[in-house]
Amino acid sequence: MINPYLSIVMPCLNEAETLETCIKKANSYLTNNKISGEIIIADNGSTDGSIGIAQKNGARVVNVVSKGYGSALQGGINAANGTYIVMGDADDSYDFSTLTYFVDELAKGCDLVMGNRFKGGIEKGAMPFLHRYLGNPVLSFIGGLFFKSPIKDFHCGLRGFSKEAYIKMELKSTGMEFASEMVVKATLMGMKITEVPTTLSKDGRNRPPHLNTWQDGWRHLRFLITYAPKWFLLYPGSLLLIVSLIFGSLLTIEPLRISNIQLDVHIDVHTLLYAMVAALLATQLLFMYVIVKRYKQQHILYKKQNQRLNFNLETGLIAGVLLLLIGVLWSYFNISAWSDTGYSELNPSLFMRKVIPAVFLISLGVQTMVSSFVMALIGDQKK
């Protein structure tokens, strides 16, 4: 049997009110454009007769046991036989009779063709106010910033892609964040992506949508943050380390005094303590970034990127031991200085200026050695 040219996949969970309309529109597109195709309904446990409606209208039903938007789509797409696939919601908010832009771009060699509802038009009442003016724009902006994605409507439910590209992406998300995962992975893998205008109509159901504004919005945001360790580990850690070391170095030498007509501030060992703790937290963020990056090297997202992170356990251990020894020696000299006074009461401002950096170096040395072992362990697992 010759595989169809196009598979149209619709996730379904109790869509009896609109499913028949969507299937008929999809069929009309295939017929009018003389395209060999199939319509797949990825059913996620419907109890309202949706399965019977789909079968009556000639669609192929794929029963997906695992719950969730992403799970349903993965089940339907995995079962699809088409060279190209177009996925879209079964609530009649997208017009399946007008897929020409998507199919044409796929035929030109695009791996992923995204619909853009803001360019094509959004019918009044079709998209909640928060989604239209906050959720979608903000998450799309974050996606573009974190991953340099050209897509301006990250969460459009109508999109097309080649089956080959889908297999390479190895999508895993089971919930609504499936939409973000597809765009992020396609971008990071260097796939050819484009957007086409599409319209969004008010869905034809008399019940609320499955989408949960805050819960699903958080799942999208969480996914974007998780896959962008630079933005929540490397950049904040680097900035915090620079600022804390500058203050710490100055305060290790002598107290700072900031004064003018209205203000007279004396900064001493109390601020030094905070600066050193901040530096320790910053290095922890940076070590965590390196660990995450090393782990990600084994992930499909980084197979396309030639961004190898070279690491040697022995180098890390040597650096950690040196930091530890410096801290221990510094502490020894501090204790010796105290001994010379007959272990008498010391001036906190003077003595803590020497103690705090020593404790910082000891902690940093131990942290460096432990982190080195973790990174080596991840590398050994890959081997």
N, C-alpha and C positions, 0 to 999 in steps of 0.2 A: 504494500500500500504506500502511495506517495504521500509524504508528509505535507500538510497544508502550509501555505505561505504565511498566514497570519492566524494567531490565536488571540481571542479576546477573552480575558479572564476577569470575572467579577466575584469579589468576596460577598458572601451572603449569610445573614443571620436574621431570619424573619423579615424578609423583604417582599412579602406577597403582594403588597399594594402597588409596587412599582416594578417588580422584576420582569413581568411580561412585556411592559413597555420598553424596558432597556434591551431585552433580547430581540424584540422586533426591530428596534432601531439598528442594532448591531447587524442583524440579518440583512436589513435593507442596504446598509453600507457595503457588505460583502457582495450582495447581488448586483447592485447598481454599478459597482466598480469592477465586477467580474474578477473578484479575488477569491482564490481558494482559501477557505478558512474554517475555523471551528470556534464555537462559543462554549466556554467552560465556566460553570458555576461552582465556585469553591464554597461548599456549604459547611457552616461552622456550628451545626446543631439546630437548624430551624425546626420549629414545631407548628408553623402556621400554614403549611401547605406549599411553601416555596419550592420544595423539591419536585412536587407533582407539576407545578406550573412550569418549571424549567424543562422537565422532560417532555411535557406536552408541546412546548414550543421548539423542540429539537435541540436543546442545549445538552451538553454532557455534564453530568453532575459528579463532582469529586467530593466525597465526604471527608472532612478534615476533623479529626477528633480533638487535637490540641487547640485550646481556646486562644483567641486573640486575632486582631487584624493581620498582623504579620504572619502568624501561623496559617491562617486561611489562605493568604496570598501565596505563601511558599508551597502549600499543598497544591493549589491550582496551577501555579507556574511550573512546578516540577512535573506535573502530569501533561502539560501542554506539549504538542508536537510541532507547533509552528516554528518557522525560521525566525519570525519576529513575533513579539507579544505586545499587546496593548492591555493595560490594566485600568480599571475604573470602578467606582462605586456603583452599586445596584439600586441607588435611591432616586434615580432619574435627575440628579443634579448635573450630570454631564451628558452631552448628546453623542451617543455612539454612532449616529448616522453621519457625523462629520469628522472622520478620522484622517482625512486626506493629508493634512499637514504633517501628522505624525508618521504615517506610512511613507510619504515622500522623503522625509528626512532620514528615515531608517534605510530606505533604498539607496540613499546617497552615501551611506557608510557611517552614519551616526550610531554610536553604541547606546546612547540614552537620549530620548527626546522627552523633555518635560513640558507640560502645559503651564501657561502663565495666565492665571485668572485676572490679574490686575491689568494685563494688556488686552485680554479678550473681552472683559466686561463681567461685572458681578451684578446679578439681578437684585433688586431691592428685597431685603429680607433673606437672601440666600446665605449670607455669612454673618454670624454674630458680630456685633460692634467690636468686642475685645479681640476677636480673631483677626478682623480686618485691619484694625488700626494699631494693635499692640502685638498680639501673639505671632502672626505670620511675618510682619515686617521685621520685628526684633530677632526672631529665630533665624530668618533668612539672612539678616545682616550678620549675625554671629557666625553662621555657617560660611558666609563669604569671607569674613575676617579671619576665622580660624583656619580655614582650609583653602582659601583663594578660589572658591567655587564661583563660576559665572552665573549660577542660578539665582534668580530673584524671587522665586516662589517655591520655596523648599518643600512645601507640603501639599502641592496640587495632587489630587488623587488620580488624575488622568495622565498617564505617561506611557511611553513605548520604549522598548529596548529589544536587542537581539537576544535570542536564547543563549548564544555563545557568551555574550557579555555577562548575562545573569549568572551563568555557571562559574565564571571567573570571579565574580564578586563574593560568592560564598556567604550570602546574607544569613544572619542568625536571629535577628530581633523578632520577637513574637507579638509585640504590641504595636501601637501606632507609630513608635519611633522607627519602624521598618522603613517608612518614607524617607527619614533623614539618613538612615544607614545606606540606602541605595545611592543617594546623591554623594555622600561623603566618600564611600568606597570607589565609586566611579571616578570621582575627582582625584583622589589620591593615587589611583592606579593609572592615571593619565589617559582615561578613555575620552573619546570624542563625544561631547555633550552639547546640546543646544536646547533652546526654548522656543515654543510656538504659542501664539495666542489661543486661548480657549475660553469659552464662556462658562459661567457657573450659574445655574438656575436654582431656584428654591426647590428643595426636594419634595417629592410627591407623597410623602408619608404623613399620617396623622398622629404620629408618635414622635417623641424626642429622638435625636440622633444618638448613636452609640458613643460618640465622642464625649469625653469628660474634659472640660476646658482646663482646669488646673492640674489634674492628675496626668493627663496625656501631655499637656504643655511641659510639665516638669520632666516627664520621661524623654521628650525630645531634647530639652536643655541638658539633662544629665548625660545623654548619649554624646552630644556635641562636646561637652566639657571632658568627658572620659576619653574621647578620641583625640583631644588636643592638649596633651600634657605640657606643651610649651607655655600655654596660656594660664594654667593654674599651678604649675610647678616651677618651670624654668624662669619665666619673666618675673613673677613676684619674688621668687627666691633670690634672683640676681640683684634686683633692686634693693631688697631688704638687706642683703649681705653688704652691698656697697655702702649704704647709708650707715648701717650699724658699725662697720669697721672704721669708717671715717670718724664717727663720734668716739668709738672705743679707743682708737689710736691716740686721738687728741687728749682724751681724759686720762689715759694711762700716763701721759707725761706730766700733766698738771690740770688743776681745775679750770673751768672756763667761766668767764664772767661776761654777761651781756648786759650792757647798761646804756641808758639814754635818759632823757629828761623825765620820762614817765615810767621807766621800767629799770629795775636792777635785779637781774637773775644770776644766781650763783649755782653753777652746775658742777656736781662733784661725783663721788663714788656711787651714789645711789643711781644716777643716770648711767654710769659705767656698767653697773650690774645689769640694768635693762638692756644696754647695748650689746653686751656679751651674750646674754640669753637670746636676744634677737638674732645675733650672728649665728648662734648654734641652731636655732630654728631654721634660719635661711639655708644653712648647709644641709640640714635634714631634707628640706624641700629639693635642693639640687641633687642630693644623692638619690632621692626617690625618683626624680626625673630620669636620671641615668639608668636606674633599675627598670623603670617602666619602658624606657626606650630600648633597652637591651631585650626585654621581654617581647616588645613589639616587633623586633627584628625577625621573630619567628612567625609573625602574623602575616596574613595575606596582604594587609594594607601596605606592608613595607617591601614586598617582593618586587614591586615595580620601581621602588625608589632605591637608588644606589647610595643610601645614607647609612653606611655601616659605622657602628660605634665600636672602635677597637678598645679592648680593655685587657689588662694583664693583672692577675691576682697578686703576683709578687710585687708589682709596682705599687698597688694600693696598700698592701701590707707594709711595705717599706715606708711609705708616706705616713701611714697611721702610727707606726712605731716611732718614727722621728718626732712627730707631733707630741706623742705621749711622753717620750724621753725629755723633750724640751720642757714640757709642763711639769714633769717630775723634778727635773733639775732646778727649774725656777722655784718650785715649792721648797726644795731642799735649801736653797739660798735664803728663802724667806724665813724658814724655820731657824736657820743658822743666825740670821739677823736678830730674830726674836731671842735666841739663846744668849746672844751677846749682851742683851739687856737684862739678863737674869730672869727671863720669862715674865717680865713686868708688864703692866698695862701699856698698850700701844695707842698711838694716835690713829683712829680708824681711817681718817681721810688719807693718811700717808700709806699705812700698811695695806689696806684693802685695795689700793691702786696697784699693788704688786700681786696680791692674792687672786683677785678675780681673773686677770688674764691667764694665770697659771692653771686655774681650775678649768677655764675655757679650753685651753690647749689639751689638757688631759681628756676632757670629754670629747673634743673633736677627734683626737687620735683614736679613741676607742670606737667612736662612730664610724670613722673611716675604715677601720679594720673589719668591723661587722658588715658594713655595706659592701665591702670588697668581696667578702665570702658569699654574700647573697648574690651578687652579680656573677661570681664564678659558678655558683650552683646553677643558675639559670643557663649559663653557657654550657655546662656539663650535660644538662638535660637535653639540650639541642643535639649535642654530639651523640 
